[in-house]
């Protein structure tokens, strides 16, 4: 979970992530998202698993204030009231999923005086919706966690055997409930691990070897496919700089401090999610 207050946000590349992204806007301005098709989205939104692949999506705006949450696809179905598969890797206005509740949460986030209270409000909202929503199959949740726990190094052909399902059943349930087939999920998780290693300063050759790529060229192709940029470019992406996984040595606090401007090369306030 991250809180942003940015006076003038230059076009910022959206990097794919193995999560469903929830953006709760409440400021005087609104974040603007330019999609690959040229279509713009403003305000609170939900982006599907791995959204931003290809590197053609940018976000920008003035006087932007918002809370960003990265939801595991295992809980996203319950929180959103829709399967991540329904998003199909795209972005939709939050109002299309939550109706009037999207407007109410915007007002409530704007009314509270501190970031601490905004994060607590968001936590309570997500917890309430998560408890009331339908869970994914335990076998699907286990397979996802197995993929994430291995950092994308698991063999997908063995997942069905490990959960005791047929390959066809697991592939069908996994995709319908989480939004990606297992093989694509493995590639996304592996890329995410590699991108964070690159952002932390590790060399491409070492990252390729440690992350399970055949060679450095394989890493280069994967990074280009996901981001439209080279590994060296992705290593300096500002969007990764708000992630405490990317910068574990920079002292990300458990609770936020005063928000800062991204254009000044500083970080917005960040906290770890409770869910």
N, C-alpha and C positions, 0 to 999 in steps of 0.2 A: 504494500500500500504506500502511495506517495502523494504528498500534497504539493501543489504548484501555485505559485503566484508569480507571474511573468508579465512585465510591462510591454515588452515588444519581442515576441517569439518569432525568430526567423524560421524559414522553412526547415523542418527537422525530419529527417528520414525515419520512418517507422520500421524497426527491425523485428522480424518474425520472432515469436516467443511461444513456447509450449504451454500456453494458457489462453483463456478467454479474457479479453481486456474490457473492463467496465470503466467508463469515464463519466464522473458525476460533476457537471458544470454548475457553478453557482455565482460567478463573478459578474462584474459590470459588462465585460466583454465575453466573447465566446471563442473557444478553440475552433479552428476551421480545419477540416481534413479533406485534402485533395486526393481522390482515389485514382487508380490506374486508368479508369474509363473517362476521367475528366469530371466526374460528378463530385460535388462538394457536399459534405455533411457538417452541420454546425451544432454546437451544444452537446448535451449528454448523449452518449452512444455506447453501443456494445460491438466489439470486434471479435470475429470468430477465431478459432484456434489457428495459429500461424499466420494471422493477418499481416499483410505487408510484403509477402513473398514477391521477389522480383525487384524490390527497391523503388517502385514507382509511386509509393504513397508518402505524402508529406503532410505535416501538421504545422499550422502557424496561427497567429492571432495577436491581438493587442489587449492588454489588461485582462489576461487570462487567469482565472482562479478555478481550480478544480481538484478533485480527488480522483486518483487513478488506482484501480484495484486489478490485480492479475489473479483470476480465478482458476484454480485447477479444474479441468473439464469434468473431473469426478463429482464436484459439487456444483458446477455451473448450471447443470440442468435443473437442480432444485432451486437455486438462487434466482435464476432468470425466469423460470416458468416455461422454458423452451429448451429443446435439446440443442447443444452446440452444432449438431449436424444440420439443423434448420438454418443456421447462419451461413453454412457452406463457405467458411473462410472469408466472409464479407463483413460489412459493417452496416448496422441498422440503428436508427434513432431509438433511444431508450423508451420513449413514449410509445413506440409500436409494440413493445413487450409489456410495459408496466402501466400504460394508460396514464390516468391522473396521478398515480403515485409518483411518477417521474417528476412532475411539477411540484408536488408536495415536498419531496426530498430536496429539490433544488432550493425551495424557500427555507426549509429548516437548516440546511447547511449554511445559507447566507445569514440566517438570524443569530446563530451561535457566535460568541465573540472570539473563540480561540481555536487553533488547529487541534489541540488535544481533544476538545469537545467534538470537533468535526470527525476526527478519527473514531472516537467512541460512538458517535451517532451512526457512522457507517458500519462499524463492527456490529452494533445491535441490529441494524437493518438486515445485514447479510445473514446473521445468525438466525433471526426470526424467519426469514424466507427459506433458509436452508432446512430448518426443522420442519417447516410445513410442506416442502416440496418433495417430489418423488425421488428416491435414490436410484443410482445406476445398479446394475447387477453386481453382486460381490465379485464374481469372476472377472468382469470387465474392469472393476476398480483395481483388483489385484494385478491384472495384466498391465494396466497403465502404471501402477506404482513399481512394478517390476522393470518396466522400460525406463522410467525416470531414475530409479535406484541404480540401474546399471549404466546410466548416462548414455543410453542408446547403444550399448554394447551387447545387448541380448540377441539371441537368434530367434526371430519371430516364428519360425517353423516349430519351435519347441514350446511356445506359449500355450497352445491348445492342449498339448499333452499334460502340461503342468497344472492346468485348471480342470482337466478331465472332460473337456468338451471336444467336439469335432472341430476341425479347422474352419469349416464353412460356418458353423454356428458362432464361433468366437469372432471371426472376421465380420460377420453380419451385425452382431450385437455391438461390437466395439465401434464400428463406424456409425451405426444409427444412434448410439448413445453419447459418443465423444466427438464425432465429427470428422475423424480420419481413420483410414484402415491402419492396422498395426505397423505395416512396413513404413508408411509415411510418417507415423508417429515416431518410430525409431530414428528416422532421418532428421526430423525436426529436433528431437531431444539431443541427438548427437551434435547437430549444428549449434544449438544453443550452448552446450557445454564448450564447444570449440570457440565460439564467439567470445564467451566470457574469459576463456584462457588467453585469447589474443588481446582482449581489452586489459587484462591484468599484466601484460608485458611479455608473455611467453612467445618464443619464435614460432613461425609457421611450421617448420620441419618438426619441431618437438611436439607441437599440438597435434599435427597430423598423426604422428606415431602413437602418442598417448591416447588419442580419442578414437582410435580404431579405423582410421582411413588407410586405404591401400598405400598412398604416398602423398607427397605435398601437392601434386597436381590434382589428386582426387579431392583434397580439402579445398583447393582453389575453385574447382568446378562447383562444389556444393555451396560454398559461400557466395559465389557469383549467382547461382540459381536462386538462392534465398533472398539476396540483398541487392543484386545488380552492381556490387562493388567488390573490390579485391580484399583479401584478408587484411592487408596493411591499412586500407581505408576503414574497414569495419572496426579495427582495433581502436580507432579514435572517435568512434561515433558518440555524440553527446547523449543520445538516448540511452546508451548502456551506462553512462556515467551516473545515472540516478539509481542504479541497481547495486545494493550492498553486496551481491555476489560478485559483481565485476570488480568492486573496489573494497575487498574485505579489510585491507590494512589502513583504510582512511578514516576509521573511527565512526562509522554510521551509528548514530545513537538509537537506542530502543524507542525513545520518544523524540519527536522533532524539536528542532530549534527554529529560530526565525527564518522564514523563507528567503531565498536568494534568487538573483536574476541569472538565468541560464546564459544570457548573452555575455555576462561578465566572466564566464568560465567557471561559475560556481554552481553548487548543487542546490536543488530544491530540498525542502525537508522530506525526510524519508523515515518510514517505520516498517517493521516487519509485520505481516498479517497475522491475525490471531486464529483464523480458521485453518 
